Amino acid sequence: MKAEYFKHILEFKRPGGTSRGVLREKETFILEISDGGKKGVGECAVFRGLSIDDRPDYEEKLQWLCENIQMDAAFLHRELTAFPSIWFGYEQAVLNLKHGGKIYFPSEFTEGKSPITINGLIWMGNVDYMQEQIQDKLDQGFHCIKLKIGVDWNAEYKVLQQLREKFSEDVLELRVDANGGFTAEEAKTVLQQLADLQIHSIEQPIKAGKHKEMAALCTETPIPIALDEELIGIVDFNDKKALLETLKPQYIILKPSLVGGFSGSDEWISIAEAQNIGWWITSALESNIGLNAIAQYTFIKKNPMPQGLGTGALFTNNFESDLDLKGELLYFKN
């Protein structure tokens, strides 16, 4: 068995606005494992500024994996605990090596028979740009839209108000993602305003790590709170369990590249379900390689909620896609 990797810089078609700043490019690494004439491909999608493995020795560790690819998976997992995106790339490549083609999890999805329902993502920008994106998603037939908020709340609130005036919650589900953009005091007001507009949920209203404030918000909130950045860097099972027991969110959001791949996501799901906490899966600006793997995994988890999967359409230099979006339904190209 042999392994090698190469770097790929994904270029945004249009800069993507978040409360953490504007994204113009996304660095990623493609891992290839070959054995007996077969090849498996995975993506190590480090997210600079967000991943716990955004470290100077990232490529050094990736090279270490290639040099030690013959070692058993349990050993590699222990060594890669602090590098969730590298472990995730390894998981993908091994599964692809096993199943061949572009397959990671064979299912009715990969047979082209059943799709995944996804939400439409609206990036931050001026009001005209956000409304333009929203109209585009509505025209495509989306029934669930997620808006990035937390930069200019007054303007963002007006957009949400206008949307809700046109479409009731029965017709259009609205989710918002603050990426930690509010203070705890601001969040209390924002949560009530969102509740008045029948918003489905808010992701990460305040910055991760403020456990006392977040626990209070989750207890008192008039709408569901979903945590995603809060999960990053928590790798021990007991620490994960303790975090959810302390914060008691209504939902958690799983980004496999950031939480330790498929195995890390499975662990979070098992803990959340034991505590009656809901969950859904979201991609994190992976290329079409990682996105394909995440979509296949998402399908086998059988969560009926709209999932937060990208479509690969954000980048000018993406790899060929194995996915096909028809309205809000994501299909595998069989």
C-alpha positions as CSV (number, residue, x, y, z in Angstrom):
1,M,0.0,0.0,0.0
2,K,1.3,3.5,-1.0
3,A,0.0,7.0,-0.4
4,E,0.7,10.5,-1.7
5,Y,-0.9,13.9,-1.5
6,F,-1.1,17.1,-3.4
7,K,-2.3,20.6,-2.5
8,H,-5.1,22.4,-4.3
9,I,-6.2,26.0,-3.9
10,L,-9.9,26.5,-4.5
11,E,-10.7,30.0,-5.9
12,F,-14.1,31.5,-5.0
13,K,-16.2,32.8,-8.0
14,R,-17.3,35.6,-5.7
15,P,-15.8,36.3,-2.2
16,G,-17.9,34.7,0.5
17,G,-18.9,36.9,3.4
18,T,-19.1,35.6,7.0
19,S,-18.9,37.3,10.4
20,R,-15.3,36.0,10.6
21,G,-14.3,37.8,7.4
22,V,-14.4,37.5,3.6
23,L,-13.2,34.3,2.0
24,R,-11.5,34.5,-1.4
25,E,-9.7,31.1,-1.6
26,K,-9.8,27.8,0.2
27,E,-6.7,25.5,0.6
28,T,-7.2,21.8,0.6
29,F,-5.2,18.6,0.1
30,I,-6.0,15.5,-1.9
31,L,-4.9,12.1,-0.5
32,E,-4.5,9.1,-2.8
33,I,-3.9,5.6,-1.5
34,S,-3.0,2.8,-4.0
35,D,-2.9,-0.9,-3.4
36,G,-2.8,-3.8,-5.8
37,G,-3.6,-1.7,-8.9
38,K,-6.5,0.0,-7.2
39,K,-6.7,3.6,-6.0
40,G,-8.7,5.4,-3.3
41,V,-9.1,9.2,-3.1
42,G,-9.9,11.4,-0.1
43,E,-9.8,15.1,0.8
44,C,-8.0,16.5,3.8
45,A,-9.9,19.8,3.9
46,V,-8.2,21.9,6.5
47,F,-10.1,25.1,7.2
48,R,-7.6,27.8,8.0
49,G,-8.6,29.9,11.0
50,L,-11.2,27.4,12.1
51,S,-9.8,23.8,12.2
52,I,-7.8,22.7,15.2
53,D,-5.3,21.3,12.7
54,D,-4.6,24.7,11.2
55,R,-0.9,24.3,12.4
56,P,2.5,24.9,10.8
57,D,3.2,21.2,10.8
58,Y,0.1,20.2,8.9
59,E,1.8,19.1,5.7
60,E,4.5,17.4,7.8
61,K,1.8,15.3,9.4
62,L,0.2,14.5,6.1
63,Q,3.6,13.4,4.8
64,W,4.0,11.3,7.9
65,L,0.7,9.6,7.1
66,C,1.9,8.8,3.6
67,E,5.1,7.3,5.0
68,N,3.2,5.2,7.6
69,I,0.2,4.2,5.5
70,Q,0.9,0.5,6.1
71,M,0.2,0.9,9.9
72,D,-3.2,-0.3,11.2
73,A,-6.1,2.2,11.4
74,A,-6.3,2.2,15.2
75,F,-2.7,3.4,15.5
76,L,-3.1,6.0,12.8
77,H,-6.3,7.3,14.5
78,R,-4.5,7.8,17.8
79,E,-1.7,9.7,16.0
80,L,-4.1,11.9,14.0
81,T,-6.5,12.9,16.8
82,A,-5.2,16.5,16.6
83,F,-5.6,16.4,12.8
84,P,-9.3,15.7,12.2
85,S,-9.2,16.8,8.5
86,I,-6.2,14.4,7.8
87,W,-8.0,11.6,9.5
88,F,-11.1,12.3,7.5
89,G,-9.2,12.3,4.2
90,Y,-7.7,8.9,5.3
91,E,-11.2,7.5,6.0
92,Q,-12.4,8.6,2.6
93,A,-9.5,7.2,0.7
94,V,-9.7,3.8,2.5
95,L,-13.5,3.5,1.8
96,N,-13.0,4.6,-1.8
97,L,-10.2,2.0,-2.2
98,K,-12.6,-0.6,-1.0
99,H,-15.6,0.3,-3.1
100,G,-14.0,1.7,-6.2
101,G,-15.3,4.3,-8.7
102,K,-16.5,7.4,-6.9
103,I,-18.2,5.3,-4.1
104,Y,-17.6,5.7,-0.4
105,F,-21.0,4.4,1.0
106,P,-23.0,2.3,-1.4
107,S,-26.7,3.0,-1.1
108,E,-29.8,4.0,-3.0
109,F,-28.2,7.4,-3.2
110,T,-25.2,6.2,-5.1
111,E,-27.5,4.1,-7.3
112,G,-29.2,7.4,-8.3
113,K,-32.5,6.3,-6.9
114,S,-32.9,8.6,-3.9
115,P,-31.8,12.2,-3.3
116,I,-30.9,14.3,-0.2
117,T,-32.9,17.4,0.5
118,I,-30.6,20.4,1.3
119,N,-31.0,23.9,2.4
120,G,-30.1,26.9,0.3
121,L,-27.2,29.0,1.7
122,I,-27.3,32.8,1.5
123,W,-23.9,34.5,1.9
124,M,-23.5,37.8,3.6
125,G,-23.4,41.0,1.6
126,N,-25.3,44.1,1.0
127,V,-29.1,43.8,1.0
128,D,-29.4,43.7,-2.8
129,Y,-26.9,40.9,-3.0
130,M,-28.6,38.9,-0.3
131,Q,-32.1,39.4,-1.8
132,E,-30.7,38.4,-5.2
133,Q,-29.4,35.1,-3.8
134,I,-32.7,34.5,-2.0
135,Q,-34.8,35.0,-5.1
136,D,-32.5,32.6,-7.0
137,K,-33.0,29.9,-4.3
138,L,-36.7,30.4,-4.3
139,D,-36.9,30.2,-8.1
140,Q,-35.0,26.9,-7.9
141,G,-37.6,25.5,-5.5
142,F,-35.9,25.6,-2.1
143,H,-38.2,25.3,0.9
144,C,-35.4,25.8,3.5
145,I,-32.9,28.7,3.4
146,K,-30.0,29.5,5.7
147,L,-28.7,33.0,6.0
148,K,-25.4,34.1,7.3
149,I,-25.9,36.9,9.8
150,G,-24.0,38.9,12.4
151,V,-22.3,41.7,10.5
152,D,-25.1,44.2,10.0
153,W,-27.9,42.9,12.0
154,N,-30.3,45.8,11.3
155,A,-30.1,45.2,7.6
156,E,-30.1,41.4,8.0
157,Y,-33.2,41.6,10.2
158,K,-35.1,43.7,7.5
159,V,-34.3,41.0,4.9
160,L,-35.7,38.3,7.2
161,Q,-38.8,40.5,7.9
162,Q,-39.5,40.9,4.2
163,L,-39.0,37.2,3.6
164,R,-41.4,36.3,6.4
165,E,-44.0,38.8,5.2
166,K,-44.0,37.0,1.8
167,F,-43.7,33.4,3.0
168,S,-45.1,31.8,6.1
169,E,-43.1,29.3,8.1
170,D,-45.2,26.5,6.6
171,V,-44.0,27.5,3.1
172,L,-40.4,28.5,3.9
173,E,-38.2,27.3,6.7
174,L,-35.6,30.0,7.7
175,R,-32.4,29.1,9.5
176,V,-29.7,31.6,10.4
177,D,-26.0,31.2,11.2
178,A,-24.3,33.9,13.3
179,N,-20.8,32.2,13.4
180,G,-20.4,33.7,16.9
181,G,-21.1,37.2,15.7
182,F,-23.1,38.4,18.7
183,T,-22.3,39.1,22.4
184,A,-24.4,37.3,25.0
185,E,-26.4,40.4,25.7
186,E,-27.0,41.1,22.0
187,A,-27.9,37.5,21.5
188,K,-30.8,37.7,24.0
189,T,-32.5,40.5,21.9
190,V,-31.7,38.8,18.6
191,L,-33.1,35.5,19.7
192,Q,-36.5,37.1,20.6
193,Q,-36.5,39.0,17.3
194,L,-35.9,35.8,15.5
195,A,-38.6,34.0,17.4
196,D,-41.1,36.7,16.4
197,L,-40.3,35.8,12.8
198,Q,-40.7,32.1,13.4
199,I,-37.1,31.3,12.5
200,H,-36.3,27.6,12.7
201,S,-32.9,27.9,14.5
202,I,-29.8,29.9,15.0
203,E,-26.3,28.5,14.7
204,Q,-23.6,29.6,17.1
205,P,-25.1,32.9,18.3
206,I,-22.0,33.7,20.4
207,K,-18.3,32.7,20.2
208,A,-17.4,29.2,21.1
209,G,-15.8,28.6,24.5
210,K,-18.2,30.8,26.5
211,H,-19.8,27.9,28.2
212,K,-21.6,29.7,31.0
213,E,-23.2,32.3,28.7
214,M,-24.0,29.7,26.1
215,A,-25.6,27.3,28.6
216,A,-27.8,30.2,29.8
217,L,-28.8,31.1,26.3
218,C,-29.7,27.5,25.5
219,T,-31.8,27.2,28.6
220,E,-33.7,30.5,28.1
221,T,-33.9,30.7,24.3
222,P,-37.3,31.2,22.5
223,I,-35.9,29.4,19.4
224,P,-33.6,26.4,19.0
225,I,-29.9,27.0,19.2
226,A,-27.6,24.8,17.1
227,L,-23.9,24.5,17.9
228,D,-21.1,23.9,15.4
229,E,-17.9,25.8,16.2
230,E,-18.5,24.8,19.8
231,L,-17.7,21.2,18.8
232,I,-14.4,21.9,17.2
233,G,-11.4,20.6,19.1
234,I,-13.4,18.3,21.5
235,V,-12.0,14.9,20.7
236,D,-12.4,12.8,23.8
237,F,-15.8,10.9,24.2
238,N,-16.3,11.9,27.8
239,D,-15.5,15.6,27.0
240,K,-18.1,15.5,24.2
241,K,-20.6,14.0,26.5
242,A,-19.9,16.6,29.2
243,L,-20.1,19.5,26.8
244,L,-23.6,18.6,25.6
245,E,-24.7,17.9,29.2
246,T,-23.5,21.3,30.2
247,L,-24.7,23.4,27.3
248,K,-27.9,21.5,26.5
249,P,-28.3,22.8,22.9
250,Q,-31.4,22.0,20.9
251,Y,-29.2,20.9,17.9
252,I,-25.6,20.2,17.0
253,I,-24.3,20.6,13.5
254,L,-21.6,18.2,12.3
255,K,-18.9,19.2,9.8
256,P,-16.9,15.9,9.3
257,S,-13.8,17.8,8.2
258,L,-13.7,19.6,11.5
259,V,-15.0,17.0,14.0
260,G,-12.9,13.9,13.0
261,G,-14.5,12.6,9.9
262,F,-17.2,9.9,9.8
263,S,-16.1,8.2,13.0
264,G,-16.0,11.5,14.9
265,S,-19.5,12.4,13.5
266,D,-20.9,9.0,14.5
267,E,-19.7,9.6,18.0
268,W,-21.3,13.0,18.3
269,I,-24.5,11.6,16.9
270,S,-24.7,8.8,19.4
271,I,-24.1,11.2,22.3
272,A,-26.6,13.7,21.0
273,E,-29.3,11.2,20.5
274,A,-28.8,9.8,24.0
275,Q,-29.5,13.3,25.3
276,N,-32.5,14.0,22.9
277,I,-30.5,16.6,21.0
278,G,-31.2,16.9,17.3
279,W,-28.5,17.1,14.7
280,W,-27.8,17.6,11.0
281,I,-24.8,17.5,8.7
282,T,-23.1,20.4,7.0
283,S,-20.2,20.6,4.5
284,A,-17.4,23.0,5.2
285,L,-16.2,24.3,1.8
286,E,-14.7,21.0,0.7
287,S,-14.0,20.4,-3.0
288,N,-16.3,18.1,-4.9
289,I,-14.2,15.2,-3.8
290,G,-14.9,15.7,-0.1
291,L,-18.4,16.9,-0.8
292,N,-19.3,13.7,-2.6
293,A,-18.0,11.6,0.3
294,I,-20.0,13.7,2.9
295,A,-23.2,13.5,0.8
296,Q,-22.9,9.7,0.6
297,Y,-22.4,9.5,4.4
298,T,-25.2,11.9,5.0
299,F,-27.7,9.8,3.1
300,I,-27.0,6.6,5.1
301,K,-27.6,8.5,8.4
302,K,-31.3,8.8,7.3
303,N,-32.0,12.2,8.8
304,P,-35.2,13.6,7.2
305,M,-34.3,17.3,7.9
306,P,-32.8,19.4,5.1
307,Q,-29.1,19.0,5.3
308,G,-26.5,21.8,5.0
309,L,-24.5,20.4,2.0
310,G,-22.8,22.5,-0.5
311,T,-23.0,21.9,-4.3
312,G,-19.4,22.7,-5.3
313,A,-20.6,25.7,-7.3
314,L,-18.7,28.3,-5.3
315,F,-15.4,27.7,-6.9
316,T,-13.9,28.4,-10.4
317,N,-11.4,25.5,-10.3
318,N,-13.3,22.7,-8.6
319,F,-12.9,19.0,-9.6
320,E,-15.5,17.4,-11.7
321,S,-18.7,16.9,-9.6
322,D,-20.4,13.5,-9.0
323,L,-23.4,15.3,-7.7
324,D,-26.4,16.9,-9.5
325,L,-28.7,19.4,-7.9
326,K,-32.3,19.5,-9.1
327,G,-34.1,22.2,-7.1
328,E,-33.4,21.4,-3.5
329,L,-32.7,17.8,-4.1
330,L,-29.1,16.5,-4.4
331,Y,-28.6,13.4,-6.5
332,F,-25.6,11.2,-7.2
333,K,-24.8,11.0,-10.9
334,N,-25.1,7.3,-11.5
